[in-house]
Amino acid sequence: AQTVTQSQPEMSVQEAETVTLSCTYDTSESDYYLFWYKQPPSRQMILVIRQEAYKQQNATENRFSVNFQKAAKSFSLKISDSQLGDAAMYFCAYRSQGGSEKLVFGKGMKLTVNP
Amino acid sequence: NAGVTQTPKFRILKIGQSMTLQCTQDMNHNYMYWYRQDPGMGLKLIYYSVGAGITDKGEVPNGYNVSRSTTEDFPLRLELAAPSQTSVYFCASSPTVGDPTDTQYFGPGTRLTVL
């Protein structure tokens, strides 16, 4: 079974600075998808960014980018120019290719943004 | 476009009571999921469905039941509530495999307390 590990339970960053959230995973599969979800206090789960394992290019979405290291099974999220609205829980998630599209989540990391 | 809606937002149950958590999506997604999120933890899959009339167990199905009579609705039933079922419950949906968007869309969650 696949597992996802987020080893840092909490991090903080100053507004306008850059922060990197780490995630590692374990799988024997070669094709899969990785996701970062944001969960603000409203509890809504919001997709931040998505990476396909077969793509070597790292995904980017505006201020959010990932560093995907397939051999190391590492998938970190970089937030540039941090904003107060980025404060939330962040979850890393894994999904196998095909089948039922089930997500396997890490335990999450709480990000605080200081003004 | 409402996306994924869940009712109720909050509920308190007594041990042994039963209830149904409602989930509806208006995006014509084939795949639907129920997750639970315990404090300080990531989401765990309870049940999922790949289409009307088809359901299957996830990681933590004990104490729950589901049905999928229509594409839009995927209710989760708790028959004999127990304190261990105190959690936040999320419903999610996703398009058919191969859709370029290919991500899960989450509802706002239901906070359930069993006393």
Boltz contact constraints between the chains, C-beta under 6 A:
constraints:
  - contact:
      token1: [A, 43]
      token2: [B, 109]
      max_distance: 6.0
  - contact:
      token1: [A, 44]
      token2: [B, 108]
      max_distance: 6.0
  - contact:
      token1: [A, 45]
      token2: [B, 106]
      max_distance: 6.0
  - contact:
      token1: [A, 47]
      token2: [B, 103]
      max_distance: 6.0
  - contact:
      token1: [A, 50]
      token2: [B, 103]
      max_distance: 6.0
  - contact:
      token1: [A, 91]
      token2: [B, 42]
      max_distance: 6.0
  - contact:
      token1: [A, 98]
      token2: [B, 97]
      max_distance: 6.0
  - contact:
      token1: [A, 100]
      token2: [B, 48]
      max_distance: 6.0
  - contact:
      token1: [A, 100]
      token2: [B, 50]
      max_distance: 6.0
  - contact:
      token1: [A, 101]
      token2: [B, 31]
      max_distance: 6.0
  - contact:
      token1: [A, 101]
      token2: [B, 94]
      max_distance: 6.0
  - contact:
      token1: [A, 102]
      token2: [B, 45]
      max_distance: 6.0
  - contact:
      token1: [A, 105]
      token2: [B, 42]
      max_distance: 6.0
  - contact:
      token1: [A, 105]
      token2: [B, 43]
      max_distance: 6.0
  - contact:
      token1: [A, 106]
      token2: [B, 42]
      max_distance: 6.0
  - contact:
      token1: [A, 107]
      token2: [B, 41]
      max_distance: 6.0
  - contact:
      token1: [A, 107]
      token2: [B, 42]
      max_distance: 6.0
  - contact:
      token1: [A, 108]
      token2: [B, 42]
      max_distance: 6.0
